[in-house]
């Protein structure tokens, strides 16, 4: 046992604090990341299925559905962001607000409209299969732009190249 590994730290106030080794902390963090990824994928899958049912089966207008989605997300996330980030983030100025609005209108709203249009033309299964290819295309673009370097002989490079093939 190395110094500092899982030793009882002296009492702080009246609450005993147990020191955790860096290996245990890393393992816990890794498990939390995997759990968060699983929850995110389940929530995203449910969102796609609800979107498909709402737009295709119930003939809800795609633009109206995207506006509802953005409005609900804004009403939920903006108070949360205000409370959690108000002391750490700089104040929002007019140019920053304009930039946020431009990004929301083009990428978020436009992406949702493309998603909804694609769902009306395809099945949720086809969408789920093609969505899993997104990291591969991102990696290929990063290699093409020189942002990533593919090392064929290293362990990670070999696994990345096998995914691409």
Rosetta blueprint (number, residue, H / E / L):
1 X L
2 X L
3 X L
4 X L
5 X L
6 X L
7 X L
8 X E
9 X E
10 X E
11 X E
12 X E
13 X L
14 X L
15 X E
16 X E
17 X E
18 X E
19 X L
20 X L
21 X L
22 X H
23 X H
24 X H
25 X H
26 X H
27 X H
28 X H
29 X H
30 X H
31 X H
32 X H
33 X H
34 X H
35 X H
36 X H
37 X H
38 X H
39 X H
40 X H
41 X H
42 X H
43 X H
44 X H
45 X H
46 X H
47 X H
48 X H
49 X H
50 X H
51 X H
52 X H
53 X H
54 X H
55 X H
56 X H
57 X H
58 X L
59 X L
60 X L
61 X L
62 X H
63 X H
64 X H
65 X H
66 X H
67 X H
68 X H
69 X H
70 X H
71 X H
72 X H
73 X H
74 X H
75 X H
76 X H
77 X H
78 X H
79 X H
80 X H
81 X H
82 X H
83 X H
84 X H
85 X H
86 X L
87 X L
88 X L
89 X L
90 X L
91 X L
92 X L
93 X L
94 X H
95 X H
96 X H
97 X H
98 X H
99 X H
100 X H
101 X H
102 X H
103 X H
104 X H
105 X H
106 X H
107 X H
108 X H
109 X H
110 X H
111 X H
112 X H
113 X H
114 X H
115 X H
116 X H
117 X H
118 X H
119 X H
120 X H
121 X H
122 X L
123 X L
124 X H
125 X H
126 X H
127 X H
128 X H
129 X H
130 X H
131 X H
132 X L
133 X L
134 X H
135 X H
136 X H
137 X H
138 X H
139 X H
140 X H
141 X H
142 X H
143 X H
144 X H
145 X L
146 X L
147 X L
148 X L
149 X L
150 X L
151 X L
152 X L
153 X L
154 X L
155 X H
156 X H
157 X H
158 X H
159 X H
160 X H
161 X H
162 X H
163 X H
164 X H
165 X L
